Amino acid sequence: QRRGGKGVIGTGQYDEDFVEHLFTASTHDYIMFFMDNGRVYVEKVYEIPEGSRTSKGRAISNVLEMQKHEKIASMICVKDFSEDKHLVLCTRKGIVKKTNLTEYSNFRKGGIIGINIDDDDKLIVARLTKGDDELVLVTHKGMSIRFKETDLRDQGRVTRGVKGITLKGDDVVKALEVVDHQATLLIAGDNGMGKRSSYEEYRLQSRGGSGVIATKTQAFVTGALSVREEDELMLFTHSGQAVRIPVKDVRVIGRTTQGVRLINLAKGDKLVGISRVVEPDEEAPGIEVVAEAN
C-alpha cells in the first residue's frame, strides 16, 4: 500500500502473518533466542522442524523448553561462537551489556542466563556486533544517544550490564540499533507520523548521557529501525489495522523534525508496532521466522 493508507483490519488478529526474520543457514548453524527475562535458548538449525516453502511451520514454544510467561525479545543466527564477535543486549530501563560470543558456547537445552535483569525491567533486543561498531538507543519520549561500542567492556553472561542512557522520569528505551552508514534510522510515533534520518544527524557521545532529541513531536515513539531504501515496513495499530509500506516512500529529513504520515489512524487509535518485512527467496533455502501481530 501507499504511505498514509488506513491498512486492512483483522478481528483482533491479523489475517496474514509475515516473515520478519529470514536466515540462510546451514544445518549446523545455531539460532539464539533471547527472552524478555534475560534467558537465552540456543538450538541447532537441524533441530528446527523442516517444512516446505508454503507450510506454516510450528510455534516456537513447541520447539524450545520455554518457561511460563517467557516471550521472545530477539533472535540471532550464528555459524559458531567465535571470539571476534560480540553480543550487545539492551533493556527497557537503558541497561546495556556487551558479552563475547564465546560465553554462550556452553548452552543447555533448558536455557542459560544471558543477562541479570532487575525485577521491574525487561530485555528488549540483542544485536550481534564486531567489537568496534557504534550503537544508537532511542527512547519512548523521543530521546536518543549514539556511542562507540568500545565504551562497553566485555562482561560475563551472569552480570547486569551498565547504563547506556540516562532516562528522565518514566521514559524507557524502545530500540537499539547498530550504526550502518549504508542505511538510515527510521523512527515512528504512536500518532502515525514517522521519518528517516541519516546516522550522521546523531553525534557521537559518551555512554550513559541524556542524549539528544531524536524526533520533534508531541507523540511517543513506537519504534525505531535501521532501514535501507529497498526495505518494506509493516505498521500495526491498537485497533488491529495493518499496513505495509515501502521505506522509499518515507523521505530522509533532519533529526529534530516530526516527519510524514505513515498511516492514517482513526480517532483514538494509536500505532503500536513496526517491523521490517523480509521477502523470502523462493530459490534459496533458509529459516523463516513469522512475526507475531502484537
N, C-alpha and C positions, 0 to 999 in steps of 0.2 A: 504494500500500500504506500501511498504518498505520506510524507511527513505531515503531521497535523490532523490526520484522519481520526475517526472515532473507534476504529477497530471492530472486532467481532465479539459477540457475547456468548459465554457459556453459562450453564446453570450452576454457578458456583464452582464448576470445574471447567478446565479448558478443553475444548473439543479435540484439539490436536496438540500433542506434545511436540517438542522439537529437540534436536541434538544440540547440546551446549558444549560438550567436550568430545573430541574425536581424536583418539590416539592411534597412530600407526605403529604397532608394536609387534615384536616377535614373541613367541610363546614363553620365552624365558625372561622377559622383562617383568618389572614389578609395578603394580599400581598401589599408591599410597592414599589411604582415605583418612582425612583429618576430621575428627568430630568436634562439635562445638564445646565439649567439656575438656578438650585438650588431649584426648586419647587418639592413638593412631593405629590403624589396621593396615597390614601390608599383605597383598595377595599376588601370587604369580599369575601372569596372564593366562596360562593354561588351566588355572583353577576357575576362571570365569566361564560359565556355561556358554558354549558356542551355539550360535543361531544363524539362520540365513539372513541375507541382507534386508528382507522385508519382515522378519519376525519381530515381535515386540520385546523380547528379552525377559529377564526376571528382575524382580525387585531386589535391590542390593541387600536389603535386610535378610533375604533368604540365602545370601552368599556369605556375608560376614556374621561373626558371632557377636553382634552388637548388644550393648547393654540397654536396659529400658530407658526410654526418653532421649537416647542419643540421636543427634541429627548430623548429617554430613555438612561440614562447613567448607571443605575444599578437597580437591583431588589433584594428584601429580603422578605422572608416569616416568619411571627412570629405568635405564638399562642396567645400572649397577649402583653400588654405594661408594662412588669414587671420592677421593679426598679433595678433588678440585671443585666440588660442588657443595653448595650450602643451602639450607632451608631457612627462610625468614618467616616467622609466624607473627600474627598481629591480632590483638583482642579489641573488643569494643571500647575498653577503657584506655586505649592508647599504649598498651604494653607491647613491645616488640622484642623478639628474641631470634638470634642467629645461631644455628647449630650446624656443625659439619655433617654432611650426609652420611658419613661412616657411622655416626652414632645410632643410626636406625637399622643397621645391618643385622643385629641380633633381635629380630622381631619374633613375636609369638602369635599363635592363632587367636588368642583371646584379646589381642591388642597390647600396646605399650603406651607409656606416658610420653607425650610429645612436649608438653609444657604444663607447669603447675599454674592453675588458674584460680583466682580469688572466687569466693562463693557468688559474688554479685557480678561476675564478668563472664564473657564467652569468647571463644576463638571465632574469628570471622573469616580468616583467609590464611593460606600458606602459599609462598612463592619460592620457586627454585632459582637460585642466583649463582653468580660466578665468583663472588667474594669481593669484587671491586665495582659492583653496579651502583646505581643511585636509586633511591626509593622515594615515593610520594605517598603521603597519607592524606585522606580527605575526610572531613567530619560532617556530621548531621547538620550543623549550623553554618556550613559553608566556609570553614577554615581549612587550610592545607599547609603541609610542610614538606620540603624536599631536602634530603640529606644523603650523605655518602654512606654506603653500606659499611665502609671501614670504620664508621663511628660506632659500630656494633662489634663487640668482641665475641668470639665463639664461646658458647656456653653448652653445658651438658643438656641432655633431654629433660632431666627431672629438676628443672630450675624455672624461675618465674619470668625472667626477662627484665628489660629496663624500659624507662619511659621514652616513648617515641615522640610524643607531642603533649604539651600541657593543655589540658581541656578546661574550658571555663563552664562553671555551673553544671548542668545536666547534659552537656554535649557528649557525643560518643563518636567513635571512628566508624565510618561506613565503608571505606575502601583502602586497600594498599596496592599500589602498582609499581612495577619495576620500570624505570625510565627507559623508553625506546625512542631514539631520535628519529626513527623512520615512521613513528606513529604520533597521534595526538591524544590528549586526555579529554575524554567526554564526561561531562557532569550533567546529571538530570535531577530536577527538583520535583517535589511532590505536587506542584501546581501544573505539571506537564511541560514546563519550559526546560530547555537544555542547550548546551553549546559544546563546541570543541575548541581547545586552546593548545598552542604549542607548549611543549615542556619547558622551553626557554622562558616562558612567561613566569615560571615558578623558580625564583632564585634559590641557589643553594644556601642552606642554613645549617646550624649545628643541631644535632638530635636533641629533642626534649624542649625546644622552644614553643612559643604560642603559635607560630606560623604566620601566614598571610591570608588575606581574603581570596577564596577560590572562585566565588561567584557572588555577584551583587544582586541579591533578590531577597524578598521577604519570605520566600518559601524555604522549606527544609530540603536538604539533599537526600534523594532516594538512593543514589548510587553513582559510582564513577568507574570508568573502564578505559584501558588503553586500547585504542582502535586505529585501524588503518582504513584507507579510502575505500577498499573493496569489501569491507565488512558489512554485515547487516545486524540490526538490533531487534530484540523482542521487548516490548513495553507492556507492563501489566498494571491494571488498576484495581483498586479495592473492591469495586463492584463486579469484577470478573471480566472486564474487557481486555482484549489482547490485540496489539497492532505490531506489525513487522515493517520496519523501515530501513532503507539503505543509509549507511553512515554518510555517504557523499552528499545527502540532502541537508545535513547539518553543517552549516558553514563554520569555518575556523575564525574565531574572533578573540578579543583580548580577555585577560583573566578577570578583570573587575567589571564584567558585563553580565546581563541577565540571560541573553541567548535568544533562541527562537522557540516557537511552539512545536513540540514533538508530537503531542496528541491532544485532541480536543476532549476535555473532561466535562461530564455532566455536573450540574450544581451539587456540591457536597462530596464529589468523588475525588480521589487522590491517586497519583502514580505511586505504586508500592514496590515495583521491582523492574530492573533492567538486566538483560543478558545478551551476550554476543551469540549470534547464531553461526553454527558451523555447518557447511554443506558437505555431506558425505560424498566421497568419490566412489562411484559405482565400480570402478575398475580396481581400486586399491583396497587391500584388507585393512581392517582397523578395529579398534574397540570403541564403540559408540556409547555415550552416556546421555540418557534423556533427562532433560531438566524437569524438576517439579514446578508446578504452576505457581506455588506460593513462595 
